[in-house]
Amino acid sequence: MNQLSKESVTFVEVDEGSAGQRIDNFLIRHLKGVPKSHIYRILRGEVRVNKKRIDQTYRLQEGDLLRIPPVRVATRAEVESFVPAMEFPVLFEDDALIALNKPAGVAVHGGSGVSFGVIEQLRRARPQAKFLELVHRLDRETSGVLLIAKKRSALTAMHEIMREGNSDKRYYALVLGEWKNARQHVKLALHKFDTPQGEKRVMVRDDGQPSHTVFNLKQSLGDYTLLEAELKTGRTHQIRVHLSHLGYPIAGDDKYGDFARNKELAKLGLKRMFLHAHSITFNHPLSGEPLVLTAPLAPELQRFLDGLARSAG
């Protein structure tokens, strides 16, 4: 990224790594610490691309020259002072993708009351990396496979793969209750809403977004069942809400679970939600090579599962 300053107006030349990105998303990342409302305000009147006005949907092209008006931007030191550099367990890495085994309790990105997440910490740990972007998301309390793109071409190709349904994402979930069917398709529309406290929630509602999960019974453990969930769509909290609605809440789920049982489970050693993204299968976005990426269960989940198996046995 070539950047020249002229009387506090900034000129930025778009390089290959930023080509194809929407200008609003580029500015949100480029202008650290500037409120989104202000970014959209300058987009409507003061930002220029090649001396012309554009709207927020414009996609940058390599060689574009951006004129950015004077704005108060957090300094690099301010941005980085509260983001600790952190590497996470790597399951796979090449010049296009990184697959991490994300631990529970870590957000994938900053926002909604969280100052930073995996992507900010990874960027801090790898200052030489020109491009690092999330391919998809995991809930904060969900562990497992998380994909990061190292090239914009890989990011756009992965989004296409997922949009067309050409990836197979599978999760392990321990639920309360005795699940009966070996394989069960669940198609329940999901609606997102905000609670009076401003928290995001999801509920089953006929006019919601079409949502489809397939559940495979893996292990019956008395009053609990270990399920494998295949995501056919990728809605917010999809697995959690589908299971809760059916009367089989995920053990330890603090939003849609059985709160009284969760307290008992904590005393038995389960202090987090038992939901783990254990595998994703797809063809490599650049080479086309088939990839199967798996993340082992977190040790605390495996210990809890082993204890249940001993009790049920």
N, C-alpha and C positions, 0 to 999 in steps of 0.2 A: 504494500500500500504506500504510494508516494503522496506525501502531504506537504504542502507549502502554506506559509502563513502570510497574510497581507492585511495589515491594519486590523488584526483580530478577526477578520473574515478568513475562513479556512477553505482551502481548495484541496480536494482529495481525488486522486486518479484511481479508478477501480481496477483492481488486478484480477487474475484468474480465479483466485480463491473466493472473491465476493461476487463474481459474475453469476447472474441468474437469481440473485436474492432480491426480494422486494425492498424498495428503498426505505419503507417505514421500519422494517425489521433491521435493516443495516444501521439506520440512525440510532435505533434503540440500543443496539450493542455498541456502536461507535461513540455515542455521547453518554458515557457512564455517568450516572447521578443526575441526569436531566429528566424531570417528570415526563411521562408519556404525553400528557395533555399539552405540554409545551412543544414537544417534538411535532405533534400533529398540527399545532398552530403555525410553526415555521414552515411546515410542509405546504400549508395552504397558501403561503404568500412569499416566503423569502428564500427557500431552497431552489437552486437551479441545477439542471443537468445539461451540460453543453450549452449553457446560456439560455435554456428554455425552461418554462414552468412544466412541472409534471404533477401527477396525483400520487397518492400513497400506494397505489397498486402497481406503479411502474417497476419493472424488473431491470436491474442494473446489467449493463454490458461491459465487457472488458474494454478499457480505454476511455470509458465515460469520465468526464470531469465534473465533479460535484462542487457547487458553491454552497458552503454552510455558513449562515450568519453567526455573529458573535453570540455565544451562549456560555453560561457558567457550567463548566464541566468539572466533575470531581477529578482531582489529580490522580495519577496512577498510584501514588503512595496512599491516598485516601481510600481508593477502591480496594487496594490489596491489603491494607492494614488489618482488616477484620476477616480476610479470607485466608485461612491456613492452607498451604500447599499440601496436597494429599494424593498419593497413588492408591489405587484400589486393586484387589486381586484380578489379574488379567487371565482370561480364559482363552483368548485368541487375539492376535494382532498382526496386521500386515500394513501396507502403505495406504489402504483405503478405510479400514475399519478397526475398531477396538471393541472387544466384548469383555465386559467387566462382570464380576460377581458382586453385585451391590449388597452391602450389609443392610439389615433392617435399621430403622431409626434415622436414616440419612435421606434427605430430600434429593431429588435428581437435579433441581435447580432452585435458585432463590426466588422469593415471592411469597405472598400469603402469610406474612409474619415470619418467614425464614430468610435470613440475610444472604445465605449462600447454600449451594448444594454440590452434588458430585461434579457437575460440569464446570463450575467456577473453581473448585479446588483442583481439578485436573488441569485446567488451563494455567493455574498458578504454578503447579508442579512441573508443567512443560512449557515454559515461556518461549521456547524455540518453535513450538508448533504453530503453524500459520492458520490452521483451521481445525476446530474441534466443536462439533455440534451433536446434540442428542438426536438419535434416530427415532426414539419413542420414549415413553415415560413408564415409570413404576411408581405406585403409591409409596409414600415415605416409609410405612411399616412393612412393605413387601420387600423381600430379599430376592436375589437371583440375577439372571442374565439381563444385562443392560447394554444396548448397542450405541456406540459413539462413532460418528463419521469423521474421517480425517481429510476428506475432500468433498467439495460441493457436488461433484458428479456422483459420488457414492451416496451422498445424502438424498439427492433427488431420485436416484435409481431405487434406493431402499424404500422411499415413500411410495413409489410406483408399485414395487413388489407387494408391499403391505396393502395398498389400496385395492389392488387387483386380486387379493386373496391368495397370493403365491408364496406365503410363508405359513409355517405351522408353529404357533406359540402354545406351550403347555405349562401348566402350573400344578403344584401339589397344594391341596387344601385339606386340613383336618377339620371335620365338621362335627357338631354335636348331634347325636342321634344315629340310628341304624338305617343306613341307606340300603334300598332294596335292589334297584336295577343295576345290572352289569354295565349297561351303556344307556344313557338318557340324554335326549336332545331337549334343551330348554330354550324356548323362543318367547321372551317377555319384553315388551317395549319399555324403555327406561326414560325417565324425565328428570332433568337436573333442576334444582332450586336452591335458594339460599335460606338458611334458618334465620330467625329473628336476631341471632347473635352474629350473623354475617358469614357463617360457615357453609361450604358447599356440601350439598347432600343429593342423593339420587333415590328415586322411588319407582316402583313399577306403576305405569299408567298407560292406558290404551293409546293415548295420543302422543306418546313419547317416541324416541328413536328406536327403530327395529334393532333387536339385540339377540344374539344367538350364541349359546355356550353348549358344548357337549361334555358331559361328565362320565368318566369311567371309574368304576369301583376298583380300587387297588388293594385295600386291606380293611377287613371288619375287625374292630377292636372294642367289643362290648358296646358301651354307650357312645362310642366314637367311630367315625369312618374316615379313612384316608382316601381322598378322591384325586383323580387327575382331571384337570379342566382344560379342554381345547377351546381356544378363543376363535370363533368364526367372525365376530365383530370385535371392535376394541373400544367399547364405551367406558366412560369413567365409572370406576367401582363396579363394573359389570358382574364379575364372579361373586363378589361379596353380596350384592343386592339380590341377584338371582337365588343364591343359596339361602339367604335370610328370608326371602319371600316364600320359599318352599318349606320353611320350618327347619332348615338345617344350617344355622348360622356357623360361621367359621370360628373356631376356638380362638379366644383372645381378641376378637374384633371389637374395638372400642367405639365404633360408630353404628354398626348394624347387628352387633352380637347380643348374647345373653349376658348382661352385666353382672348379675349375681354369680353365674357360673364362671365368668372370667376371674372374679375374685378368688374363687376356689382353685381355679387352674393356676393362678399366680402363686398360691401357697404350695402347689405341687411342682412348681418350677417353670411353668410357661408364662413368661412375663411379656410376651409380644404376640401379635397375630400370626397364626400358623398359615401363612400364604407365601409360596416360594415359586418364582419363575424358573422352572428347572430346565427348560430346553426351548430352542428355537431352530427351525430347519428352513433353509432357503438356498437359492442359487446365488453365489457371490455377485454383487451388483456390477462389477467390472469384468471379471474373468468368466462368470457363468458357472464356476465350479460349485458342485453341491457341498453345502456346509451343514453340519449338525453340531450345534454348540450347546453344551450342557453345564449346569452349575450344581455341584453337590449341595445337599441340604446343609444349612447352617448347623454347627455342632449342637447348639441348644435345642434345635428342633429334633435332630436325630436322637439326642439323649431322651427327650420327652417321649418320642415315638417308641423307642426301645423299652422305656418304662411301662408304657401302655400295653405293649405286646407281651411283656412278662406277666402283667396283671391279668390280661385277657386269656393268656395261655394256661 
